Each structure stands twice: as C-alpha cells, then as structure tokens.
Amino acid sequence: MNMGSKTPALTIAMAFLCLLAGCVADQRWQSAMQAGNSALRSGDYTHAEESFVAARKEAEVLDPQGKRLAETLSQLGQVNRELGRYPRAESLFQEALAIRERVYGPNHAETAASLTDLGELYRLQGLYTQSEALHQRAREIREKVFGTDHNKTAESLNNIAVVYQDQRRYADAEPLLQRALANLEKQLGPEHSLTAITRDNLAKIYQAQGQHARAMPLYQRALTIHEKAFGPNHPIVARNLENLADTYRAQNQYPQAEVLYQRAVKIFRKSLGNDHVDSAEAMSRLGQMYELQGLYSQAEPLFQQAIAIREKHHGAETPQVAGEIKNLAGLYEAQNRLEQSEELYRQALGIYEHAVGYDREAYAKTLKSYASLLRRKQRSGEAERLEERAKAVLKRLSLEMQNRSSTSADLPVSP
C-alpha cells in the first residue's frame, strides 16, 4: 500500500516538472523570437538568423507541428528572403503555410500571412502569375476576416499593386495603391511604416511615367518616416534613397543623385554584405548615372561587380544577369569598344531567349540596342531584322497586358 500511495505523488511531481520544463522552453522560445524580430527590424540579418534558428529548436520541442513553429519558420524565411537565399526561403515559407493550413484552416488570417510571404518571394523572382494568385487569395481571406477597410486588407491591395507595377501595368496598380494608402492613413496613421511603403510604391508609378514632381515629395516623406522608424542605416532606408536618387537622375540632377546612390550602396554593403543582390542593384544604378555623365572608368567596375554578384545569386544564365550584361555592353558601345559590346549584346540576348519568365520589355530594349550597334558597323540588314523582332515582342506584350487588365480580378477601387 505504501508503494501504491507514493505512485500518484511521483506522477504528479513528474507532471509538474514537465510543465515547468515546458514553461522554461516557452520562455526561451519567446526570448529568441523577440531578439530575432528586434534584429530583423534593425536590418541585422546575421543576428536575426541566429536567434530564429535558436527559436526553431525550442519550437520543435514544444510543438513540432504547431503555431510556434509556423511563426518561427515564417520569420526565418523572411531573413533568408532578405539575404537573397530564395530557394531556402521558399522551403521555409511552404513549411509554415502547410502547418498553418492544417492548424488554423485555409481561410484564417495566419494562413493569409503565409500566402503573403510566398507571394512576395515569387514577385522578387519575377514569377508574377504565381505571386498575384497568392496575394489575391490572401486579400480574399483578409476581407472576410477583417473587412474591406482593414489595414491587413490594405496591405494585400498594396502587394497586388506592386505585382502589377513590376509588369508596368500602371493603370491597374494606381487605383489599388490609392485605396490602400487612404485606408492605411486612416487605420495606422500617415507616419506609419506601412503607410510610407505604400506611399513610396505610389511614387514609383509616377516616376515611371515621368511625373517627377508628383513622385519626389512622396519619396522624401517615406524616407523621413523610415529614417525615424528604423534609423539611418537600415536597408529599407537604402531602398528609399535609391528611389529618390532615381528621380534626381531622371532630372539630370547628378550631384544630388550621386550622394544618395553612394549612401545606399554603403548601407547595403554594411547591413546585407558586399555580394548581396541589393548591393548589386544600387551599384548598377550608380554606374548608369556615371555613364550618363561620360564617367566610363567609374561606371565599368560597378557594372562588373553587379554582374558577378548576380551570377553568384541567380546563376549565370538568368535574366537578372542579362540585364547587367546589357548595361556593360552599352557602356562599351559608348566608348567605341564595339567588338566587346557586340559580344556582350549577343550574350545577353542568348540568356533572355533561353530563360523562363524573363522581362520581355528588357529583351526588346536589348534587341534595339544591339540593332543600333549593328547600324554603326554598317550591318543594316541584320539591324532591321532585330528591330522587327523587337517590334513584334512589344506588340505581343501590349496585347497580353490589355487582356490581363480586362480579365483581372474585380477589385473595387473605392470602399
């Protein structure tokens, strides 16, 4: 009987110890997540990754198929996406989505968050059809859960608009951004970071259409907000600097643009590393500005570095690399280094023609640039054939854009 009377007490004690251990593990998970999120906000991706990896270990012990693990995987995926590790990020986002669909169901706000993560990842890779479908599904869920005027719904509208914007579908993108901006200003306030990001995206549309006077104050306000929210050396600030510099460059205000581009390059190198794709993008834009001023010796190493970084991250036979090669080809042409220029134009066109999901407008521009070079070399017959190909590509693209616009999901412009 004595043994029988002690067994329940022992079992209760063990249960208490297990509960206590679980609480300690949960505290460790929360602490690691807080540290990771803090580092992520500050742009310190190395420490963010270390913290989220530690949090993942705790989550796998606490609930290997549960909410904590999904949240951790999502944050770890964001770090990998910011660092340009797209395959790794996709795997993490897919795993988080599978858990959330199973735990919460297909129409839950957490599921919509995972769809948004994946949608942004696909957009960054130029996979616009997949990206739009995921963002549309997230929008539908958020409208049902939160309502049409909620800031989460506005976030999805912004995301869909950016997909359209990347495809130069400005007429489709602008009303969505206007609606998103109005809702975010109302729900979160005009100085909130999400409001600033949407304002920045709207400025990009104006900038792309040559409406610099409308774009510049929006860019400047977004920059001010993000510098205050994240500090002067955050990647988000660097992206604002690039956009504002583009506006100065388009208006031939090169000294102002140069200062901003150089600051952006410095921030990206410090926060993301010398070989990150955002560093490559900033260097490429700075190089283009130097080329416009005839500063070829300053532009060339920037284009070469950008090519090397893109090749490392995307692979040598990708549209991103082709775009950088085209920049270098144009630089050589401007210097009358015509043989080197022709070789690079051929290389860029070959990459575009074998790639999946490439930017056909960029391809058409490369055809035109190569044709211009051939005319300089007295090869007008070849040049005419390339120009006809460019015309045909742009005509097909225009028709496809018109069809997409007419068959887009019915998104109300006003609440």
C-alpha positions as CSV (number, residue, x, y, z in Angstrom):
1,M,0.0,0.0,0.0
2,N,2.8,2.3,0.7
3,M,4.1,1.9,-2.8
4,G,0.6,2.5,-4.2
5,S,0.2,5.6,-2.2
6,K,3.5,7.0,-3.4
7,T,3.0,6.4,-7.1
8,P,0.4,9.2,-7.7
9,A,2.6,11.7,-5.8
10,L,5.5,10.8,-8.0
11,T,3.4,11.1,-11.2
12,I,2.1,14.5,-10.1
13,A,5.7,15.6,-9.3
14,M,6.9,14.4,-12.8
15,A,4.0,16.2,-14.5
16,F,4.8,19.4,-12.6
17,L,8.5,19.1,-13.7
18,C,7.4,18.5,-17.3
19,L,5.1,21.5,-17.1
20,L,7.9,23.6,-15.6
21,A,10.3,22.5,-18.3
22,G,7.7,23.4,-20.9
23,C,7.4,26.9,-19.4
24,V,11.2,27.3,-19.4
25,A,11.3,26.2,-23.1
26,D,8.5,28.6,-24.0
27,Q,10.3,31.4,-22.3
28,R,13.5,30.6,-24.3
29,W,11.4,30.5,-27.5
30,Q,9.8,33.8,-26.8
31,S,13.2,35.4,-25.8
32,A,14.8,34.1,-29.0
33,M,11.9,35.3,-31.2
34,Q,12.0,38.8,-29.6
35,A,15.7,39.0,-30.2
36,G,15.3,37.8,-33.8
37,N,12.5,40.3,-34.5
38,S,14.5,43.1,-33.0
39,A,17.5,42.3,-35.1
40,L,15.3,41.9,-38.2
41,R,13.8,45.4,-37.7
42,S,17.2,46.9,-37.3
43,G,18.5,45.2,-40.5
44,D,21.0,42.9,-38.6
45,Y,20.2,39.8,-40.5
46,T,23.1,37.7,-39.2
47,H,21.9,38.0,-35.6
48,A,18.3,37.7,-36.7
49,E,19.0,34.4,-38.3
50,E,20.9,33.1,-35.3
51,S,18.0,34.0,-33.0
52,F,15.4,32.4,-35.2
53,V,17.4,29.2,-35.6
54,A,17.6,29.0,-31.8
55,A,13.8,29.7,-31.6
56,R,13.2,27.0,-34.1
57,K,14.9,24.4,-31.9
58,E,12.8,25.3,-29.0
59,A,9.6,25.3,-31.1
60,E,10.4,21.9,-32.5
61,V,10.5,20.6,-28.9
62,L,7.4,22.5,-27.7
63,D,5.0,21.8,-30.6
64,P,6.7,20.3,-33.6
65,Q,3.6,20.7,-35.8
66,G,2.1,23.8,-34.1
67,K,1.7,27.5,-34.1
68,R,5.1,28.4,-32.6
69,L,7.0,26.5,-35.2
70,A,5.0,28.1,-38.1
71,E,5.7,31.6,-36.7
72,T,9.4,30.8,-36.4
73,L,9.7,29.3,-39.9
74,S,7.9,32.4,-41.3
75,Q,10.4,34.8,-39.7
76,L,13.4,32.6,-40.6
77,G,12.0,32.6,-44.2
78,Q,11.9,36.4,-44.2
79,V,15.6,36.6,-43.2
80,N,16.6,34.2,-46.0
81,R,14.4,36.2,-48.5
82,E,16.1,39.5,-47.4
83,L,19.5,37.8,-47.8
84,G,18.6,36.7,-51.4
85,R,18.5,32.9,-50.5
86,Y,15.3,32.4,-52.4
87,P,15.2,28.5,-52.5
88,R,15.8,28.3,-48.8
89,A,13.2,31.0,-48.1
90,E,10.6,29.2,-50.3
91,S,11.1,25.9,-48.4
92,L,10.6,27.7,-45.0
93,F,7.5,29.6,-46.2
94,Q,6.0,26.4,-47.7
95,E,6.5,24.5,-44.5
96,A,5.0,27.4,-42.5
97,L,2.0,27.5,-44.8
98,A,1.4,23.8,-44.6
99,I,1.3,24.0,-40.8
100,R,-1.0,27.0,-40.7
101,E,-3.4,25.5,-43.2
102,R,-3.6,22.3,-41.1
103,V,-3.7,24.1,-37.7
104,Y,-5.9,27.1,-38.5
105,G,-7.6,26.1,-41.7
106,P,-7.4,27.5,-45.3
107,N,-9.3,30.7,-44.5
108,H,-7.5,32.0,-41.4
109,A,-5.5,35.3,-41.1
110,E,-2.4,33.3,-40.2
111,T,-2.7,31.3,-43.4
112,A,-3.1,34.6,-45.3
113,A,0.2,35.8,-43.8
114,S,2.0,32.8,-45.2
115,L,0.4,33.3,-48.6
116,T,1.7,36.8,-48.5
117,D,5.2,35.7,-47.6
118,L,5.3,33.4,-50.6
119,G,3.7,35.9,-52.9
120,E,6.4,38.5,-52.2
121,L,9.1,35.9,-52.7
122,Y,7.7,34.9,-56.1
123,R,7.4,38.6,-57.1
124,L,11.1,39.2,-56.3
125,Q,11.9,36.3,-58.7
126,G,9.7,37.7,-61.5
127,L,7.1,34.9,-61.1
128,Y,4.2,37.2,-61.4
129,T,1.4,34.8,-62.2
130,Q,2.1,32.8,-59.0
131,S,2.7,35.9,-57.0
132,E,-0.6,37.5,-58.0
133,A,-2.6,34.4,-57.3
134,L,-1.2,34.1,-53.8
135,H,-1.7,37.8,-53.0
136,Q,-5.3,37.7,-54.4
137,R,-6.1,34.7,-52.2
138,A,-4.6,36.5,-49.1
139,R,-6.7,39.5,-49.9
140,E,-9.9,37.4,-50.1
141,I,-9.2,35.9,-46.7
142,R,-8.4,39.2,-45.1
143,E,-11.5,40.8,-46.5
144,K,-13.6,38.0,-45.0
145,V,-11.8,38.0,-41.6
146,F,-11.1,41.8,-41.1
147,G,-13.3,43.6,-43.6
148,T,-12.6,45.7,-46.7
149,D,-11.2,48.7,-44.9
150,H,-8.7,47.0,-42.5
151,N,-5.0,47.7,-42.7
152,K,-4.3,44.0,-43.4
153,T,-6.6,44.1,-46.4
154,A,-4.9,47.4,-47.5
155,E,-1.6,45.6,-47.2
156,S,-2.8,42.9,-49.7
157,L,-4.0,45.6,-52.1
158,N,-0.6,47.2,-52.0
159,N,1.0,43.8,-52.7
160,I,-1.2,43.1,-55.7
161,A,-0.5,46.6,-57.0
162,V,3.3,46.1,-56.7
163,V,2.9,42.9,-58.8
164,Y,1.1,45.0,-61.5
165,Q,3.7,47.8,-61.1
166,D,6.5,45.4,-61.8
167,Q,4.8,44.4,-65.0
168,R,4.3,48.1,-65.9
169,R,0.5,47.7,-65.5
170,Y,0.3,51.2,-64.0
171,A,-3.4,51.8,-64.8
172,D,-4.2,48.6,-62.8
173,A,-1.8,49.4,-59.9
174,E,-2.6,53.0,-59.2
175,P,-6.2,52.8,-58.0
176,L,-5.3,49.9,-55.7
177,L,-2.4,51.9,-54.2
178,Q,-4.6,54.9,-53.8
179,R,-7.2,52.9,-51.9
180,A,-4.6,51.1,-49.8
181,L,-2.9,54.4,-48.9
182,A,-6.2,56.0,-47.9
183,N,-7.1,53.0,-45.6
184,L,-3.6,52.9,-44.1
185,E,-3.6,56.6,-43.3
186,K,-6.9,56.2,-41.6
187,Q,-6.2,53.0,-39.7
188,L,-2.5,53.3,-38.9
189,G,-1.8,57.0,-39.4
190,P,0.1,58.9,-42.0
191,E,3.5,58.3,-40.3
192,H,3.3,54.6,-40.0
193,S,5.9,52.5,-41.9
194,L,3.3,50.5,-43.9
195,T,1.7,53.8,-44.9
196,A,5.2,55.1,-46.0
197,I,5.9,51.9,-48.0
198,T,2.6,52.3,-49.9
199,R,3.3,56.0,-50.5
200,D,6.7,55.0,-51.9
201,N,5.1,52.5,-54.2
202,L,2.7,55.1,-55.5
203,A,5.7,57.4,-56.1
204,K,7.3,54.7,-58.3
205,I,4.3,54.7,-60.6
206,Y,4.5,58.5,-61.0
207,Q,8.3,58.2,-61.5
208,A,7.9,55.5,-64.2
209,Q,5.6,57.8,-66.1
210,G,7.9,60.8,-65.9
211,Q,5.8,62.6,-63.3
212,H,8.8,63.6,-61.2
213,A,7.1,66.5,-59.4
214,R,4.5,64.1,-58.0
215,A,6.9,61.4,-57.1
216,M,9.6,63.4,-55.3
217,P,7.6,64.6,-52.3
218,L,6.2,61.1,-51.7
219,Y,9.7,59.6,-51.8
220,Q,11.0,62.3,-49.5
221,R,8.3,61.7,-46.9
222,A,8.7,58.0,-47.0
223,L,12.5,58.4,-46.5
224,T,11.9,60.7,-43.5
225,I,9.5,58.3,-41.9
226,H,11.8,55.3,-42.3
227,E,14.9,57.1,-41.1
228,K,12.9,57.9,-37.9
229,A,11.5,54.5,-37.5
230,F,14.5,52.3,-38.4
231,G,17.5,54.6,-38.2
232,P,19.6,56.0,-41.0
233,N,21.4,52.7,-41.8
234,H,18.6,50.3,-42.5
235,P,18.1,48.5,-45.9
236,I,14.6,50.0,-46.1
237,V,16.1,53.4,-45.9
238,A,18.6,52.5,-48.6
239,R,15.8,51.5,-50.9
240,N,14.1,54.9,-50.3
241,L,17.4,56.6,-51.1
242,E,17.7,54.7,-54.4
243,N,14.2,55.7,-55.4
244,L,14.8,59.3,-54.6
245,A,18.1,59.2,-56.4
246,D,16.4,57.9,-59.5
247,T,14.2,60.9,-59.5
248,Y,17.1,63.3,-59.3
249,R,18.9,61.3,-62.1
250,A,15.9,61.5,-64.3
251,Q,16.0,65.3,-64.0
252,N,19.8,65.4,-64.7
253,Q,20.5,66.5,-61.1
254,Y,23.5,64.2,-60.9
255,P,25.3,65.6,-57.8
256,Q,22.2,65.1,-55.6
257,A,21.6,61.6,-57.1
258,E,25.3,60.5,-56.6
259,V,25.2,61.3,-52.9
260,L,22.1,59.2,-52.4
261,Y,23.2,56.3,-54.5
262,Q,26.6,56.2,-52.7
263,R,24.8,56.2,-49.3
264,A,22.5,53.4,-50.4
265,V,25.5,51.3,-51.6
266,K,27.2,51.8,-48.2
267,I,24.1,50.8,-46.3
268,F,23.5,47.7,-48.3
269,R,27.1,46.6,-48.0
270,K,27.2,47.1,-44.3
271,S,23.8,45.5,-43.5
272,L,23.5,42.8,-46.2
273,G,27.0,42.3,-47.4
274,N,29.1,43.2,-50.4
275,D,27.7,40.4,-52.5
276,H,24.0,40.9,-51.9
277,V,21.7,41.5,-54.8
278,D,20.5,44.8,-53.3
279,S,24.2,45.9,-53.2
280,A,24.4,44.9,-56.9
281,E,21.2,46.9,-57.8
282,A,22.5,50.0,-56.1
283,M,25.9,49.7,-57.8
284,S,24.2,49.2,-61.1
285,R,22.1,52.3,-60.7
286,L,25.1,54.4,-59.7
287,G,27.0,53.0,-62.7
288,Q,24.2,54.1,-65.0
289,M,24.4,57.6,-63.6
290,Y,28.1,57.7,-64.2
291,E,27.7,56.5,-67.7
292,L,25.2,59.3,-68.4
293,Q,27.9,61.8,-67.4
294,G,30.6,60.1,-69.5
295,L,32.4,58.9,-66.4
296,Y,33.1,55.5,-68.0
297,S,36.0,54.4,-65.8
298,Q,33.8,54.9,-62.7
299,A,30.9,53.0,-64.2
300,E,32.7,50.0,-65.6
301,P,33.8,48.4,-62.3
302,L,30.3,48.9,-60.8
303,F,28.7,47.0,-63.7
304,Q,31.3,44.3,-63.5
305,Q,30.7,43.8,-59.8
306,A,26.9,43.8,-60.3
307,I,27.3,41.0,-62.9
308,A,29.5,38.9,-60.6
309,I,27.0,39.3,-57.7
310,R,24.0,38.5,-59.9
311,E,25.8,35.4,-61.3
312,K,26.5,34.2,-57.8
313,H,23.0,34.6,-56.5
314,H,20.9,33.9,-59.6
315,G,23.1,31.8,-61.8
316,A,25.0,32.8,-65.0
317,E,22.1,32.1,-67.4
318,T,19.3,34.2,-65.8
319,P,17.5,37.4,-66.9
320,Q,18.9,39.3,-63.9
321,V,22.4,38.7,-65.2
322,A,21.4,39.5,-68.8
323,G,20.2,42.9,-67.7
324,E,23.6,43.7,-66.1
325,I,25.4,42.4,-69.1
326,K,23.3,44.7,-71.3
327,N,24.4,47.7,-69.2
328,L,28.0,46.8,-69.7
329,A,27.5,46.3,-73.4
330,G,26.0,49.8,-73.6
331,L,29.0,51.3,-71.8
332,Y,31.4,49.7,-74.2
333,E,29.4,50.9,-77.1
334,A,29.6,54.4,-75.7
335,Q,33.4,54.1,-75.6
336,N,33.5,52.8,-79.2
337,R,34.7,49.3,-77.9
338,L,32.3,47.9,-80.5
339,E,33.6,44.3,-80.7
340,Q,33.4,43.8,-76.9
341,S,30.0,45.5,-76.9
342,E,28.6,43.2,-79.6
343,E,29.8,40.1,-77.8
344,L,28.0,41.2,-74.7
345,Y,24.8,42.1,-76.5
346,R,24.8,38.6,-78.1
347,Q,25.4,37.0,-74.7
348,A,22.5,39.0,-73.1
349,L,20.1,38.1,-75.9
350,G,21.1,34.4,-75.7
351,I,20.3,34.4,-71.9
352,Y,16.9,36.1,-72.4
353,E,15.9,33.7,-75.2
354,H,16.6,30.6,-73.1
355,A,15.2,31.9,-69.8
356,V,11.7,31.3,-68.4
357,G,9.7,34.3,-67.2
358,Y,12.1,36.9,-68.4
359,D,11.3,40.6,-68.8
360,R,10.3,40.9,-72.4
361,E,10.4,44.7,-72.5
362,A,14.1,44.4,-71.3
363,Y,14.6,41.9,-74.1
364,A,13.1,44.2,-76.7
365,K,15.3,47.0,-75.5
366,T,18.4,44.8,-75.8
367,L,17.4,43.9,-79.4
368,K,17.1,47.6,-80.2
369,S,20.4,48.5,-78.6
370,Y,22.1,45.7,-80.5
371,A,20.5,46.8,-83.7
372,S,21.8,50.3,-83.1
373,L,25.3,48.9,-82.7
374,L,25.0,46.9,-85.9
375,R,24.0,50.1,-87.8
376,R,27.2,51.7,-86.6
377,K,29.0,48.8,-88.0
378,Q,27.3,49.2,-91.4
379,R,25.2,46.0,-91.0
380,S,21.8,47.5,-91.6
381,G,20.2,44.2,-92.8
382,E,20.9,42.5,-89.5
383,A,19.8,45.6,-87.6
384,E,16.4,45.7,-89.4
385,R,15.7,42.1,-88.5
386,L,16.4,42.7,-84.9
387,E,14.2,45.8,-84.9
388,E,11.4,43.8,-86.4
389,R,11.8,41.2,-83.7
390,A,11.7,43.9,-81.0
391,K,8.5,45.4,-82.5
392,A,6.8,42.0,-82.6
393,V,7.8,41.3,-78.9
394,L,6.5,44.7,-77.8
395,K,3.2,44.3,-79.8
396,R,2.5,40.8,-78.2
397,L,3.4,42.2,-74.8
398,S,1.0,45.1,-75.2
399,L,-1.8,42.8,-76.3
400,E,-1.2,40.5,-73.3
401,M,-1.2,43.4,-70.9
402,Q,-4.5,44.6,-72.3
403,N,-6.0,41.2,-71.9
404,R,-4.7,40.8,-68.3
405,S,-6.1,44.2,-67.4
406,S,-9.6,43.3,-68.8
407,T,-9.6,39.9,-67.0
408,S,-8.1,41.0,-63.7
409,A,-10.0,40.0,-60.5
410,D,-12.8,42.5,-59.8
411,L,-11.1,44.7,-57.1
412,P,-13.3,47.6,-56.1
413,V,-11.5,50.9,-56.4
414,S,-13.5,52.6,-53.6
415,P,-14.8,51.0,-50.4
